[in-house]
Amino acid sequence: MSAPTPPPGEPQPQGPAVWPLLILVLALVFLIVFVGLAYLTWSHPSLGTPLGTAFMGVSLLVTLAIALARR
């Protein structure tokens, strides 16, 4: 048995929203990586600049990829 079709004047029901969940997961990953970087740079201060620069570069690329995917 299939779901009833709404009349033509009513908006179509939408499926589950994926973007809020994706943003939540990315925020959690970002937080975990940030805490890991903070601990690593606290333990080995000489690694702070290269690791921080690499992480910011990857974050920028991921942000650009998400922005372009939503276009």
N, C-alpha and C positions, 0 to 999 in steps of 0.2 A: 504494500500500500504506500503510495507516494504522498508527500506533504501537499496540502492544498495550496493552490496558486492564489496570491492576493489579487484583488481587483486592480485594474490598470492605473487608477489614480493614487494608490498607496505606494510608499517607498518599498523597495525590495529589502528583505532582511539581510544583514551582513554577517559574514563568518567571523570567527574569532580574530581579534586584533593581534598581529604578530609583532608589530613595531614596539609597543610598550614592553613586552617581554624581552625582546632583543636588547633594548636600551638598558633594562634592569640587569641582564646578564653581562653586558659590556661594562656597566658601572661596577659590578661586583668583581669582574676580572681586573679592571683598572685598579680598584682598591687593593686587591690581593697583590698585584704586581708592585704597586706603590709601596706597600708595607715590606715586601721582599727587598725592593731596592733600598728602602730606608735602613733595613737591618744590615744589608750587605755593605752599604757605604759607611754605616756606623762601625762595622767590624773591620773593613778595609777601606780607609778614607781615600786612598789613591785611585780607587775604581769609581769614585763618585762622578767625575766629569764624563768619562766615556760612556758609562752605563746610563746616566741621565740623558745624555744627548741621543743615544740610540733609542731609548724608550720614548722620548719626545718625538723622534722621527717616525717611529712605528705608530705612535698614537695619531700623528698627523695624517699618515697614509690611511689608517683605518677610518678616521673621521671623513676624509675625502671620499673614500670608497662608499661609505654609507650615504653620504650626501648625494653622490652621483647615482647610487642605486635607487634613491627615493625620487629622483627627477623623472 
